[in-house]
Amino acid sequence: MLHFYNLLCLACMAVPNKAPSSAPRQFHIAPMQCYTNAPLRKLYSLLSPSSVKWTEMEKVDDIYPKQMHKNDASDFLQYALEKRLGFPQHERHDGGDGDGEREREQSNLVLQLGSNHPDRLQSCVQRATQLYQNDLREINLNCGCPSIESGGASSYGASLMKQTELTAKLVEAVRNGSRAASASTTRTSSDIGISVKCRIAIFDHVDDMEQLDESHYSFLKEYISSIHHAGANHVILHARPAILSGLTPVKNRVVPDLNYDFVERIKADFDGKMDVTLNGGITSLSQLRSLHEDSTSVTSHMAGRWCLRRPMDLVGIEALLVNQDLKLDSQGNSVGKRSENAVQDYIDYAIQMASLPANRQRYTIAELCLPLFLTVEQLRDDYDFDESACDESEESPLLSYEEVESLYDIIRDGVSHLEELVGNGNKKNKWNEGDDINFKRLSSSFKALVGTKVANKWKRNRAEL
């Protein structure tokens, strides 16, 4: 039996009634702490090559330690970036470590940094740009994270919105670091973009939160004007205010109201000067298409938790970005076939990475397995989907039952292969041909690979997405 495609889902790939903006559509997969590492970006790249991938927010103090001697710190930075980004293009080879087959993220990868120290940020950017001149689309300054544990409210992140002058100095530091690097590379400083990710307003405490008015917009406009003059050519606006204290990080993402109008106005006011990306509240393909249709100017959007909760939806996002039919691409591949190819390619990559000698491994088995776990959980939800019991606002899965079952078999075989590699003895799951589809068992099988504690934490974290 096939899932019926939800009418909204089909409509999201139809030709809109009104003429779309001439600007190319963009979709950014948001930086997510403890998630958007190289293995997950690999899966994302296979599912949607056109989407812009972001690293996790990297604190400069973590990857470029200030207590080290300058030369030691530079070496540590190179090691840290290789762990997070892979080897630079000019050092890659087909030596069995996967670099020759690594996803081509160059010009499609954003390195997000968190810092409040201009001099050290400039040195970090200069070295990173020298190493990864052909790999990076842009370097982003995090001015939107309100979480203390992520390095936000207490020192930088969203708190920088209260310090316009310091933010401008940090943007200048990124620009100067990029320019200094270009003197010793073949790429000019203008080739790598400079962006800032921030909120549309900021309040010290939840009790200070108020309805946004023209004064708040004037503050935002002045803030963005300052970073533009300092050298930023792209701003990513999370369309909610940031609350520095009194709210948990989870509630900071849902309690402040969304205000897309502020984002639209910034786009209009800085048209031709800065690129503007809208972030916040995007959770489905139909909603993304609706934003493309209804938006008067913004054609670049960002989402993070949606992609974590439903990574296979990136196949639909890719179809939207390249204006291809959802059901069949230009090569005649169905959405199911495209999904199967991407997942199989990722499994091959994970097996290759896990097979490396211990002294050459860059990723833990948990880092390699998490993308598969997230995929299994989405497929589990889709397999249990009952269209007759859902309201009209709920979007049907893209994949048919048969396509979900085919992916189940691919992932089950991949998990079995990984179990053979890690050698967990009696903990191995015994799979037999002809076994019934059992997503609960497949999800639980990751415990043999990463341990019960880690697998249970994955499940709890996903429930909060």
C-alpha positions as CSV (number, residue, x, y, z in Angstrom):
1,M,0.0,0.0,0.0
2,L,1.3,3.5,-0.9
3,H,1.1,6.6,1.2
4,F,-1.0,9.2,-0.6
5,Y,1.0,12.3,-1.3
6,N,-0.4,15.1,0.7
7,L,-1.9,17.7,-1.5
8,L,0.2,20.4,0.1
9,C,3.3,18.3,-0.5
10,L,2.5,18.0,-4.1
11,A,1.6,21.6,-4.4
12,C,5.0,22.5,-3.0
13,M,6.6,21.3,-6.2
14,A,4.0,22.8,-8.5
15,V,4.6,26.0,-10.5
16,P,3.4,28.9,-8.4
17,N,0.6,31.1,-9.7
18,K,2.6,34.3,-9.3
19,A,6.0,35.0,-10.8
20,P,8.8,34.1,-8.3
21,S,11.7,36.4,-7.5
22,S,14.5,36.3,-10.1
23,A,17.0,35.8,-7.3
24,P,18.2,32.2,-7.0
25,R,16.7,30.2,-4.2
26,Q,19.0,29.1,-1.4
27,F,18.5,26.8,1.6
28,H,20.9,26.8,4.5
29,I,21.1,23.9,7.0
30,A,21.6,25.7,10.3
31,P,24.6,25.1,12.6
32,M,23.5,22.7,15.4
33,Q,25.8,22.1,18.3
34,C,26.8,18.4,18.7
35,Y,25.1,17.6,15.4
36,T,26.4,19.3,12.2
37,N,29.8,17.6,12.2
38,A,31.4,16.2,9.0
39,P,29.6,12.8,9.0
40,L,26.1,14.4,9.2
41,R,27.1,17.0,6.6
42,K,28.1,14.1,4.4
43,L,24.6,12.7,4.6
44,Y,23.1,16.1,4.0
45,S,25.3,16.7,1.0
46,L,24.2,13.4,-0.5
47,L,20.5,14.2,0.0
48,S,20.7,17.8,-1.1
49,P,24.0,18.9,-2.9
50,S,22.6,22.4,-3.5
51,S,21.9,23.2,0.2
52,V,24.4,25.2,2.0
53,K,25.9,23.3,4.9
54,W,27.2,24.9,8.2
55,T,29.7,23.7,10.7
56,E,28.8,23.6,14.4
57,M,29.6,26.9,16.1
58,E,33.3,26.7,16.9
59,K,34.6,28.8,19.8
60,V,37.8,30.4,18.8
61,D,39.2,29.7,22.3
62,D,38.6,26.0,21.8
63,I,40.2,25.6,18.3
64,Y,42.9,28.3,18.7
65,P,43.9,28.1,22.4
66,K,45.2,31.4,23.8
67,Q,47.3,29.8,26.4
68,M,49.5,28.1,23.8
69,H,52.6,29.5,22.1
70,K,51.6,31.0,18.7
71,N,53.2,28.2,16.6
72,D,51.7,25.5,18.8
73,A,48.3,27.2,18.6
74,S,48.5,27.3,14.8
75,D,49.3,23.6,14.7
76,F,46.4,22.9,17.1
77,L,44.1,24.9,14.9
78,Q,45.1,23.0,11.8
79,Y,44.4,19.7,13.6
80,A,41.1,21.0,15.0
81,L,39.9,22.1,11.5
82,E,41.0,18.8,9.9
83,K,38.9,17.0,12.5
84,R,35.9,19.2,11.7
85,L,36.3,19.9,8.0
86,G,38.5,17.1,6.7
87,F,41.9,17.7,5.0
88,P,42.1,20.8,2.8
89,Q,41.6,20.2,-0.9
90,H,45.2,20.7,-1.8
91,E,46.2,17.9,0.6
92,R,43.6,15.4,-0.3
93,H,44.4,12.1,-2.0
94,D,42.9,8.8,-2.6
95,G,44.9,7.0,0.0
96,G,42.1,5.0,1.5
97,D,41.0,7.6,4.1
98,G,38.0,8.8,2.2
99,D,39.4,12.2,1.3
100,G,39.4,11.6,-2.4
101,E,35.7,10.6,-2.2
102,R,34.7,13.3,0.4
103,E,31.7,15.4,-0.5
104,R,32.6,18.5,-2.5
105,E,31.7,21.0,0.1
106,Q,33.9,23.8,-1.3
107,S,32.0,27.0,-2.0
108,N,29.0,25.4,-0.2
109,L,30.3,25.2,3.4
110,V,30.1,27.9,6.0
111,L,32.5,28.0,9.0
112,Q,30.8,29.5,12.0
113,L,33.0,31.0,14.7
114,G,32.2,32.4,18.1
115,S,34.5,35.0,19.7
116,N,34.6,38.4,21.4
117,H,38.3,39.0,20.9
118,P,39.1,40.8,17.5
119,D,42.8,40.1,17.5
120,R,42.6,36.4,18.1
121,L,39.6,36.1,15.8
122,Q,41.7,37.7,13.0
123,S,44.6,35.3,13.5
124,C,42.3,32.4,13.5
125,V,40.5,33.4,10.4
126,Q,43.8,34.1,8.6
127,R,45.1,30.7,9.3
128,A,41.8,28.9,8.5
129,T,41.5,30.8,5.2
130,Q,45.1,29.9,4.3
131,L,44.3,26.2,4.9
132,Y,40.8,26.1,3.4
133,Q,40.9,28.7,0.7
134,N,39.0,26.5,-1.7
135,D,36.7,24.8,0.7
136,L,34.7,27.7,2.3
137,R,31.8,29.6,1.0
138,E,31.9,32.1,3.9
139,I,33.0,32.7,7.4
140,N,30.2,33.5,9.9
141,L,30.3,35.3,13.2
142,N,27.8,34.0,15.7
143,C,25.8,36.9,17.2
144,G,22.6,35.0,17.8
145,C,23.1,32.2,20.3
146,P,21.5,33.1,23.7
147,S,22.7,29.9,25.4
148,I,25.4,30.3,28.1
149,E,26.4,26.7,27.6
150,S,27.0,27.3,24.0
151,G,29.2,30.4,24.7
152,G,26.4,32.9,24.2
153,A,24.8,35.1,26.9
154,S,27.8,35.3,29.3
155,S,30.4,36.5,26.8
156,Y,29.5,36.4,23.1
157,G,26.9,35.1,20.8
158,A,23.6,37.0,21.1
159,S,25.1,39.3,23.8
160,L,27.1,40.9,21.0
161,M,23.9,42.5,19.8
162,K,24.2,44.8,22.8
163,Q,27.7,45.8,21.7
164,T,27.4,47.2,18.2
165,E,30.9,48.6,18.2
166,L,32.5,45.4,19.3
167,T,30.5,43.4,16.7
168,A,31.8,45.8,14.0
169,K,35.4,45.3,15.2
170,L,34.9,41.5,15.1
171,V,33.5,41.7,11.5
172,E,36.5,43.8,10.6
173,A,38.8,41.2,12.1
174,V,37.2,38.5,9.9
175,R,37.7,40.8,6.9
176,N,41.3,41.6,7.8
177,G,42.1,38.0,8.5
178,S,40.7,37.0,5.1
179,R,42.6,39.7,3.3
180,A,45.9,38.8,5.0
181,A,45.4,35.2,3.9
182,S,44.7,36.1,0.3
183,A,48.1,37.6,0.1
184,S,49.6,34.1,0.3
185,T,46.9,32.2,-1.6
186,T,45.5,32.1,-5.1
187,R,42.1,33.1,-3.9
188,T,41.1,36.8,-3.3
189,S,39.6,37.9,0.0
190,S,36.3,38.7,-1.8
191,D,35.9,35.1,-2.8
192,I,35.0,34.1,0.8
193,G,31.9,35.8,2.1
194,I,31.6,37.3,5.6
195,S,28.3,36.9,7.4
196,V,26.7,37.5,10.7
197,K,23.9,35.4,12.2
198,C,21.8,37.2,14.8
199,R,18.3,37.7,16.1
200,I,15.9,40.5,15.3
201,A,16.0,42.0,18.8
202,I,17.4,41.3,22.2
203,F,16.2,41.4,25.8
204,D,18.2,40.9,29.0
205,H,15.5,38.9,30.8
206,V,12.2,37.2,29.9
207,D,10.5,39.8,32.1
208,D,11.8,42.6,29.8
209,M,10.3,41.1,26.7
210,E,7.8,43.3,25.0
211,Q,5.9,43.7,21.7
212,L,8.3,44.7,19.0
213,D,7.7,48.1,17.5
214,E,9.4,50.7,15.3
215,S,12.1,51.4,17.8
216,H,13.2,47.8,17.8
217,Y,13.3,47.8,14.0
218,S,15.4,51.0,14.0
219,F,17.9,49.3,16.4
220,L,18.1,46.2,14.2
221,K,18.6,48.3,11.1
222,E,21.4,50.3,12.7
223,Y,23.1,47.2,13.9
224,I,23.0,45.6,10.5
225,S,24.2,48.8,8.9
226,S,27.2,48.8,11.3
227,I,28.2,45.2,10.4
228,H,27.7,46.0,6.7
229,H,30.1,48.9,6.8
230,A,32.5,46.7,8.7
231,G,32.7,44.2,5.9
232,A,29.8,41.8,6.2
233,N,28.0,41.0,2.9
234,H,25.4,38.5,4.3
235,V,23.1,38.5,7.4
236,I,21.1,35.6,8.7
237,L,18.2,36.7,10.8
238,H,16.6,34.4,13.3
239,A,13.2,36.0,13.2
240,R,12.7,35.9,17.0
241,P,14.1,38.1,19.8
242,A,16.9,36.6,21.9
243,I,16.3,36.4,25.7
244,L,19.6,36.4,27.5
245,S,18.3,35.1,30.8
246,G,15.1,33.6,32.3
247,L,14.5,31.1,29.5
248,T,16.0,27.7,28.7
249,P,17.7,27.3,25.3
250,V,14.7,25.2,24.2
251,K,12.2,27.9,25.2
252,N,14.3,30.6,23.6
253,R,13.5,28.9,20.3
254,V,9.7,28.9,20.7
255,V,8.6,31.4,23.3
256,P,9.5,34.7,21.6
257,D,7.1,35.3,18.7
258,L,8.3,35.0,15.1
259,N,8.4,38.2,13.1
260,Y,9.1,37.6,9.5
261,D,8.1,41.2,8.6
262,F,11.3,42.5,10.2
263,V,13.3,40.2,8.0
264,E,11.4,41.3,4.9
265,R,12.0,45.0,5.7
266,I,15.7,44.4,6.3
267,K,15.9,42.7,2.9
268,A,14.2,45.7,1.3
269,D,16.3,48.3,3.1
270,F,19.6,46.6,2.2
271,D,18.7,45.4,-1.2
272,G,21.8,45.2,-3.4
273,K,24.0,45.8,-0.4
274,M,23.7,42.6,1.6
275,D,22.2,39.1,1.2
276,V,19.5,38.3,3.7
277,T,18.5,34.8,4.9
278,L,15.4,34.1,7.0
279,N,15.8,31.6,9.9
280,G,13.2,30.4,12.3
281,G,10.0,28.4,12.3
282,I,10.4,26.5,9.0
283,T,9.3,22.9,9.6
284,S,8.0,21.4,6.3
285,L,8.3,21.4,2.5
286,S,4.9,23.0,2.0
287,Q,5.8,25.8,4.4
288,L,9.2,26.4,2.6
289,R,7.4,26.5,-0.7
290,S,4.8,28.9,0.7
291,L,7.5,31.2,1.9
292,H,9.1,31.2,-1.6
293,E,5.7,32.1,-3.1
294,D,4.6,34.6,-0.5
295,S,7.9,36.4,0.1
296,T,8.2,39.7,-1.8
297,S,12.0,39.6,-1.5
298,V,13.6,36.9,0.7
299,T,14.6,33.9,-1.4
300,S,17.1,32.4,1.1
301,H,16.0,30.4,4.0
302,M,17.5,28.4,6.9
303,A,16.3,25.6,9.1
304,G,18.1,23.2,11.5
305,R,15.8,21.1,13.6
306,W,13.6,20.2,10.8
307,C,16.6,18.7,8.9
308,L,17.6,16.8,12.1
309,R,14.2,15.4,12.7
310,R,13.4,14.6,9.1
311,P,16.7,14.4,7.1
312,M,15.1,12.6,4.2
313,D,13.0,15.7,3.5
314,L,16.2,17.2,2.0
315,V,15.5,15.2,-1.1
316,G,12.4,17.3,-1.5
317,I,14.3,20.5,-0.7
318,E,16.8,19.7,-3.4
319,A,14.0,19.3,-5.9
320,L,12.6,22.7,-4.9
321,L,16.1,24.4,-5.2
322,V,16.8,23.0,-8.7
323,N,13.3,23.3,-10.0
324,Q,12.9,19.6,-10.7
325,D,9.9,17.4,-10.4
326,L,9.5,15.8,-7.0
327,K,8.5,12.4,-8.3
328,L,11.1,12.1,-11.1
329,D,14.4,14.0,-11.5
330,S,16.0,14.8,-14.8
331,Q,17.6,11.4,-14.9
332,G,14.2,9.6,-14.3
333,N,15.0,8.7,-10.7
334,S,12.1,8.6,-8.3
335,V,12.2,10.2,-4.9
336,G,12.6,6.8,-3.4
337,K,15.5,5.9,-5.7
338,R,17.3,9.2,-4.9
339,S,16.8,8.5,-1.2
340,E,18.1,5.0,-1.5
341,N,21.2,6.1,-3.4
342,A,22.0,8.8,-0.9
343,V,21.6,6.5,2.1
344,Q,23.6,3.7,0.5
345,D,26.4,6.1,-0.4
346,Y,26.5,7.3,3.2
347,I,26.6,3.8,4.6
348,D,29.6,3.1,2.2
349,Y,31.3,6.2,3.5
350,A,30.6,5.3,7.2
351,I,32.0,1.8,6.6
352,Q,35.1,3.2,4.9
353,M,35.7,5.6,7.8
354,A,35.2,3.0,10.4
355,S,37.5,0.6,8.6
356,L,40.5,2.9,8.8
357,P,43.4,2.0,11.1
358,A,43.0,3.5,14.6
359,N,45.8,6.1,14.1
360,R,44.0,7.4,11.0
361,Q,40.4,7.5,12.2
362,R,38.9,11.0,12.6
363,Y,35.4,10.1,13.6
364,T,34.0,8.0,16.4
365,I,31.6,5.2,15.6
366,A,28.9,7.3,17.4
367,E,29.6,10.3,15.1
368,L,29.2,7.9,12.1
369,C,26.1,6.2,13.3
370,L,24.1,9.3,14.4
371,P,23.0,10.3,10.9
372,L,21.7,6.7,10.4
373,F,19.8,6.8,13.7
374,L,18.2,10.1,12.7
375,T,17.2,8.6,9.4
376,V,15.7,5.5,11.0
377,E,13.7,7.5,13.4
378,Q,12.1,9.5,10.6
379,L,11.4,6.4,8.6
380,R,9.9,4.9,11.7
381,D,7.5,7.9,12.1
382,D,6.6,7.7,8.4
383,Y,6.0,3.9,8.4
384,D,3.5,4.4,11.3
385,F,1.8,7.4,9.6
386,D,-1.9,7.0,9.4
387,E,-3.3,9.6,7.0
388,S,-6.9,8.9,8.1
389,A,-6.1,9.8,11.7
390,C,-4.3,13.1,10.9
391,D,-5.7,16.6,10.6
392,E,-5.4,18.6,7.3
393,S,-2.4,20.5,8.5
394,E,-0.2,17.5,8.9
395,E,2.0,16.7,5.9
396,S,2.1,13.1,4.5
397,P,5.5,11.4,4.1
398,L,7.3,11.8,0.8
399,L,8.1,8.1,0.6
400,S,5.7,5.1,0.0
401,Y,5.6,2.2,2.3
402,E,7.6,0.1,-0.2
403,E,10.2,2.8,-0.4
404,V,10.5,3.0,3.3
405,E,10.8,-0.8,3.5
406,S,13.6,-0.7,0.9
407,L,15.5,1.9,3.0
408,Y,14.9,-0.3,6.1
409,D,16.7,-3.2,4.4
410,I,19.6,-1.0,3.3
411,I,20.2,0.5,6.7
412,R,19.8,-2.9,8.5
413,D,22.5,-4.4,6.3
414,G,24.7,-1.3,6.9
415,V,24.3,-1.6,10.6
416,S,25.1,-5.3,10.5
417,H,28.3,-4.5,8.6
418,L,29.3,-1.8,11.1
419,E,28.7,-4.2,13.9
420,E,31.1,-6.6,12.3
421,L,33.7,-3.9,12.2
422,V,33.4,-2.8,15.8
423,G,33.2,-6.3,17.1
424,N,30.9,-6.1,20.0
425,G,30.7,-9.9,20.5
426,N,27.4,-11.1,22.0
427,K,25.9,-7.6,21.7
428,K,25.5,-8.1,17.9
429,N,22.0,-8.2,16.6
430,K,21.1,-11.3,14.6
431,W,19.2,-10.4,11.5
432,N,17.6,-13.1,9.3
433,E,16.3,-12.8,5.8
434,G,12.6,-12.6,5.8
435,D,12.3,-10.9,9.2
436,D,9.4,-8.6,9.5
437,I,9.9,-4.9,9.3
438,N,10.7,-3.8,12.9
439,F,11.8,-0.2,13.2
440,K,11.8,-0.4,17.0
441,R,14.4,-3.2,16.8
442,L,16.4,-1.4,14.2
443,S,16.5,1.8,16.3
444,S,17.6,-0.3,19.4
445,S,20.3,-2.0,17.4
446,F,22.4,1.2,17.7
447,K,22.9,0.4,21.3
448,A,25.3,-2.4,20.3
449,L,27.4,0.1,18.4
450,V,27.4,3.1,20.6
451,G,26.2,1.9,24.0
452,T,22.8,2.2,25.7
453,K,23.5,5.5,27.4
454,V,24.4,7.3,24.1
455,A,21.6,5.7,22.1
456,N,19.0,6.7,24.8
457,K,20.4,10.2,24.8
458,W,20.0,10.4,21.1
459,K,16.3,9.4,21.5
460,R,15.7,12.0,24.2
461,N,17.4,14.7,22.2
462,R,15.4,14.0,19.1
463,A,12.1,14.2,21.0
464,E,13.0,17.8,21.9
465,L,13.7,18.8,18.3
